[in-house]
Amino acid sequence: MTELPEIMKVSEVAKNLQVSKATVRRWIKDGTLKEAYQFGKNGDYRIKKNAVLNCLHEHGVPKP
């Protein structure tokens, strides 16, 4: 995994974790991925780098 930016879009998280955007959105909605913030007219999400790393760690994936 390459160095992650501090704040990411759903598409960036999906690309870095090699999952679909729908999977990332599902993780946000079911609470698996915490610290995701919704904003704007379209309800786009932004996710903190630490939230992604913590999620990985909680599910047994070592932090890079």
C-alpha positions in Angstrom: 0.0 0.0 0.0 1.3 3.4 -0.9 1.4 6.3 1.6 -2.1 7.4 2.3 -3.2 11.0 2.3 -4.6 12.4 5.6 -8.1 12.9 4.2 -9.5 10.6 1.4 -12.5 10.3 -0.8 -14.5 7.0 -1.0 -12.8 6.3 -4.3 -9.3 6.8 -2.9 -10.0 4.4 0.0 -11.5 1.9 -2.4 -8.5 2.1 -4.7 -5.9 1.8 -1.8 -7.7 -1.2 -0.2 -8.6 -2.8 -3.6 -12.3 -2.9 -2.8 -15.3 -1.3 -4.5 -16.7 2.1 -3.7 -19.9 0.4 -2.7 -18.0 -1.7 -0.1 -16.4 1.4 1.4 -19.9 3.1 1.6 -21.3 0.0 3.3 -18.5 0.0 5.8 -19.3 3.7 6.6 -23.0 3.0 7.0 -22.6 -0.1 9.2 -20.0 1.6 11.4 -17.0 -0.6 10.3 -15.2 2.5 9.0 -15.5 5.2 11.6 -14.7 8.9 11.3 -16.2 9.3 7.8 -17.8 12.7 7.3 -20.5 13.5 4.9 -20.8 17.0 3.3 -22.0 18.9 0.3 -25.1 18.7 -1.8 -24.2 15.2 -3.1 -23.5 13.9 0.4 -19.9 12.9 -0.5 -17.8 11.4 2.2 -14.3 12.2 3.4 -12.5 9.6 5.5 -9.5 10.3 7.8 -6.3 8.3 7.2 -6.3 7.1 10.9 -9.9 5.8 10.5 -8.7 3.6 7.6 -5.6 2.4 9.5 -7.6 1.7 12.7 -10.2 -0.2 10.7 -7.6 -2.4 9.2 -5.9 -3.0 12.5 -9.3 -3.9 14.2 -9.8 -6.6 11.5 -6.4 -8.2 11.8 -4.5 -6.3 9.1 -1.2 -4.9 10.4 -0.7 -1.2 10.0 1.8 -0.4 7.2 
